[in-house]
Amino acid sequence: MERQDNQIQELFQEFIDNQNGTIEDVANFTYVLYNK
């Protein structure tokens, strides 16, 4: 599980870097991630 969490964190950081993300972007990303 730790390895998966690490991957999620990397994706999350990449997303923020790429989007220059707002709080709404982060919330949407988190929602999509956990509701696949």
C-alpha distances in whole Angstrom, upper triangle without the diagonal:
4,5,5,6,9,10,10,12,14,15,16,18,20,21,22,24,25,27,28,26,27,26,27,25,22,22,23,20,17,19,19,15,14,17,17
4,5,5,6,9,10,10,12,14,15,16,18,20,21,22,24,25,26,25,26,25,26,24,21,22,23,20,17,20,20,16,16,19,19
4,5,5,6,9,10,11,13,14,15,17,18,20,21,22,24,25,24,26,25,26,24,21,22,23,19,18,20,20,16,16,19,19
4,5,5,6,9,10,11,12,14,15,16,18,20,21,22,24,22,24,23,24,21,18,19,20,16,15,17,16,12,13,16,15
4,5,5,6,9,10,10,12,14,15,16,18,20,21,22,20,22,20,21,19,16,17,18,15,13,15,15,12,12,15,15
4,5,5,6,9,10,11,12,14,15,16,18,20,20,19,22,21,22,20,17,19,19,16,15,18,17,14,15,18,18
4,5,5,6,8,10,10,12,14,15,16,18,19,18,21,21,21,19,16,18,18,14,14,16,15,12,14,17,16
4,5,5,6,9,10,10,12,14,15,16,17,16,18,17,18,15,13,14,14,11,10,13,12,9,10,14,13
4,5,5,6,8,10,10,12,14,15,16,14,17,16,17,15,12,14,15,12,11,14,14,11,13,16,17
4,5,5,6,8,10,10,12,14,15,14,17,17,19,16,13,16,17,13,13,17,16,13,15,18,18
4,5,5,6,9,10,10,12,14,13,16,16,17,13,11,14,14,10,11,14,13,10,13,16,15
4,5,5,6,9,10,10,12,10,13,12,13,11,8,11,11,8,8,12,12,10,12,15,15
4,5,5,6,9,10,10,10,13,13,15,12,10,13,14,11,12,15,15,13,16,19,19
4,5,5,6,8,10,10,13,15,16,13,11,15,15,12,13,16,15,14,17,19,19
4,5,5,6,8,7,11,12,13,9,8,12,11,8,11,14,13,12,15,17,17
4,6,5,5,5,8,10,11,8,7,11,12,10,11,15,15,14,17,19,20
4,6,5,7,11,13,15,12,11,15,15,13,15,18,18,17,20,22,22
4,6,8,11,14,15,11,12,15,15,13,15,18,17,17,20,22,21
4,5,8,11,11,8,9,13,12,11,14,16,16,16,19,21,21
4,7,10,11,9,10,14,14,13,15,18,18,18,21,23,23
4,7,8,6,6,10,10,10,12,15,15,15,18,20,21
4,5,5,6,9,10,11,12,14,15,16,19,20,22
4,5,5,6,9,10,10,12,14,15,17,18,20
4,5,5,6,8,10,10,12,14,15,16,18
4,5,5,6,9,10,11,12,14,15,17
4,5,5,6,9,10,10,12,14,16
4,5,5,6,9,10,11,12,14
4,5,5,6,8,10,10,12
4,5,5,6,9,10,11
4,6,5,6,8,10
4,5,5,6,9
4,6,5,6
4,6,6
4,6
4
